[in-house]
Amino acid sequence: MADRSRVLVTGGAGFIGRRVVRALLAEGHEVTVADLRAFPDPEVHSVTGDLCDPGVPERAVRPGTDVIIHLAAFTYVLASVNDPVSTYRLNVDATARLLELARENEVGAFLLASTNAVTGNVGSAVITEQTVLRPLTPYGATKAAAEMLLSAYTSCYGIAGAALRFSNVYGPGMGEKDSFVPRLMRAARDDEGVQVRGDGTMIRDLVHVDDVIQGVLAAWRARHTGPLILGSGQSVSVNDMVDTARRVTGAAIPVEYVPVPNGEMPAVVVDISAARAIGYAPSHDLESGMATVWPDFRPDGETR
């Protein structure tokens, strides 16, 4: 990592992207964002458009780009089951085009936002970077395909390609998201309940967005190549999430248990020792992390 690098962040106007860009600017880097909407900061060069459209990736990957942090993706696991074609276009076709542009423009590093969903259902086994890839959904399959493409470009063209497998990321700035943590926050704000799939014993690794960003930067500094799991290393049940949200918000948040849809993994337990070895050190537990999310949702003037 140079003192001042030229960085492209795809999906840079999104939940994770906005905080990645802020962290890069704080370190003095020159940042370009490619997203469907412009980045709200004149210091950042914005390329506005769909990466699946001809010409948009070409405008984004400018000569002299040192690193691409590729966050733009179709990220809704269950929605990917209903729309596998759109999932493929963004997660595979657009990624392949960006990798080819990286090769043509001699970009040194490519960091791909991937997922532990590439492994599919491993029961309650601990997921490591060596776990065999058997994805359950078009989302997991397209991310696995993107990882394979990245591996080929790393091997053939010398790009430092890191497939960063994020677990369930949460944190401030989730107002537009429909994942479980913001659903809990909205339920607390509106004095409503939430639906829980199964009996609430399904377990997940939830990682705070600021911890993930620290991991992204650590992977770049280390010129990490290959898969790397970025999670909290502490799996919690859905019932634990509900109880923690109740403590943080002071709201009752009643629960309705509903059937588990196809494509859901019963457990996600990850080993983050490889990331720790390059300096990754997650700092949030679930309660301290959720406490950073609630202010975005809490009604004005409320001090629960």
N, C-alpha and C positions, 0 to 999 in steps of 0.2 A: 504494500500500500504506500503510494507516494504521499508527500506532505499535502499536496493539492492534486486530486485526481478528478478526471472528468467521468461522471457517473450517470448512467441511464437507469431510472427506476420506472419499470412498467407497473401500472396499477398504483402509481404514486399518489393519486388523490383519494385512495381508499383508506380504510381503517388502519391497516398496518402500514401502508405506504406513506401516509402523512407523517407518521412518527419516524419512519426510516429517513425520510427527506429532512426532517428537522434535525435529526442526529448527524446526518452528513453535512448539513450546512453549518452546524455548530463546530464541526471539525475542519471547516474551511474548504470543503470540496465544491466543485462546480457541478450542479445537478440539472439534468433534464428529466422531465416527467412525461411519460406517454400514458394517457388515460382517456376515457370517454368524456371527461370534463376537465377544465383547466385547473391547474394548481393555484390556490389563492395567495400567491406571493410573487411579486414582480422579480425577485431575485432568482426565481426558478424559471428555466426555459420550458414552456409547455408545448407538447405536441398533442393536439386534441383529435381523437378519432378512434375507430375500432381497429385493433391490431390484425383483425381478420381481413380488413379491406386493403386492396392493392395500394401501395404507396405510403401507407401509414408507418409500417416498420422501417421503411427506407428513410423517412424523414426523422425517425427517432434515433437510429444508430448513425451518428455523425462520425466522420473521420476524426481520429484522436480520442475516441471514447476508450477509457481504460477498463471499465467494468460495467456489466449489465446485471442489475438486480431485478429478476423477472418475477414479479408478484401477481401480475394480471392473470386471472384464471376464472374459469367457471368453477365455483367453489361449493355449490350446494349438492351434497351427496345424494340425497333422495330425489331432488329435482333432476339430477343427471340420469336417473333411471327413466324418467319420462321424456327426456330430450337428449339422447346420446349423441346426436349429430352436432348440435351446437356445442356440446361439451368437447367433442373431438376437435372441432374447428379451432377453438381458442386454445385448448390445452395441448394439442399436438401440432396442428398445422401452423399456428402462429409461432409456437416455440421453435419449430423446425426452421421457419423463415428467419427468426431472430438469431438462431445459432449460425445459419449460413452468412448472415450479415456480420456477425461477430468474426467469423473466419475471414471474410472479404476485407474487413476493416481492421484486422489484427488486434481485436479486443483481447486483453490479457486474461480476464477472468469473467466467469458467468455463474451467478448464484441463482439457482432455481428454487422457488418456493414449492416444496413437495409436501408429502403427507404420510403418516403412518398407515393410511388406508391402502397404500400399495401392497401391504402384506396380507390383507384380507383377514379372515377369522382364524386366529391362532389360539382360540379358547382363552385360558387365563395365563398362557405362557408370556414370558417377558419378551418384548420386541427389541431386537438389536439391529444394527446395520447389516448383519449377515442373515437375517430372517428371509426365507424364500418368499418371492413376490407371487401372491395368488389373489389379486384384487377381486372384490365382490361386486363392484358397481362400475359403471362407465367413468365416474369420477376417479376412482382408484386406478382403473385400467389406463386412463389417459395420462395420469400423473406418472405411472410406471413406464409408459411409452416415452414420455418426455425425459425421464431419467435415463432410459436406454440411449436415446439420441444424444443426450449430454455426455454420456460415457464414451460414445463413439467420437464425438468432437474433441473430447479430452485426449483420447488415445491417439487419434490421427493428426490433430492439428495443434496440440500443445496448449489448448485453453485450460486454465485452472477451473474446472467445472465442479461446483459443489451442489449436490441435491439436498437441500435443507428440509428435513421432514419435520414440519411443525406438528405439534399435537393441537389440542383445542385452544386457540388463542382468544384471550379476552382482555378487557382493559378499557380505559377511557376512550371515548369517541365511537362507541358502538350504537349510537342512537338509531342508525338505519339498518342495523343487523337484526336477523330473526333467529339467531342461535339461542341456546338455552339461558345463558346468563342475562342477556338483555330482556328475554321473556320474563324471567324472574323479577327484574327491576321494574318492568312495566306493570306486572301483577301487583307488586308492592305499592307502586305509585297510585294505581287505580283501585286498590282494595279488591282485587280479583284473585282468582286462583290460576293454577297452571296444570297442563296435562303432562303426565309422566308416562313414558313408554315402559310397559312391563310392570314390575313391582318395585322399581326404584333402586334395585341392587346392581344394575348395569354400572360399570366403572369406567372412568375416563381420566386422562391426564390433562389438566387445565393449566395452561402456562400464560403468564402475564405478558402483554404486548411489549413492555419495556425490557423484559428478560429476553424475549425473542430477538429484539433489535440488537441487544448486546451480543447475542449469539451470532447474528448475521455479520456484524462487524468483526467479531473474533474469527469467524471462518474466512473472511476476506483477508484479514491481517496474516493469517496462517497459510494463505493460499491453499486452503483445504481442497482436496479433490476426492470425489466420490460421495456417497450418502453420509449424512450427519443428522442425528436425531436431536431436535431442540424441543424439550418439554420441561416440565417442572421436576420430573422424577418422582412425583408423589401422586398416585392415582386415588381418586375419591369417587364415591357412589353418587348417583343422581339424588338420592335421599340426603346425602351429606351436603350437596349443593343447595338444596332447598333449605335445610336447617341453617346453613351459613348465611344465606340470603335473609332468613328471618331475623337472625341476630344482628346483621349489619343494618337492616332497614327498620326493624321494629314492627314489621307487618306480619299478619297471620299467614298469608299465602297458602290457602287450602289447596290440596292436591287431588286430581282425578286421574286414576290409573287407567291407561288405554293399551290396546294390543301393540306389540312390537312389529313395525313394518319390515319388509324384506330389505336386506342391505345393511342392517344395523349390526355392528360388532358387539358381542356381549361384554367384552372387556378390552381396554387399551392400557397396558402396563409397559412403560418404555424404560430402556437403559440409556442414561445420558452420560455414561462415563467417557465415551469418545469425545464428546463436546467439552466435558470438564477438562480433559487432557490438553485442550488448546486454549484454556482460560475462561470457558463459559461458567458462570456462577449465578444461577437464578436466585433472586432475593425475595420473591413474594411467596407467601403461603396463600391459601384460598381466601382466608378471612381478610388479610391485609390487602389482597388484590381486589376483592369485591368492594372493599371500602373505597377504592379509587374509582369504581364504576358508578356507584350510587349517586354521587353529586350530579351527574349528567341527567339523571331521571327524577331526582327528588323535587317535589313541588317547591316553588320559590318560597322562602321564608320558613320552611318546615325544618324542624330541628330534631326529628326522631332519632 
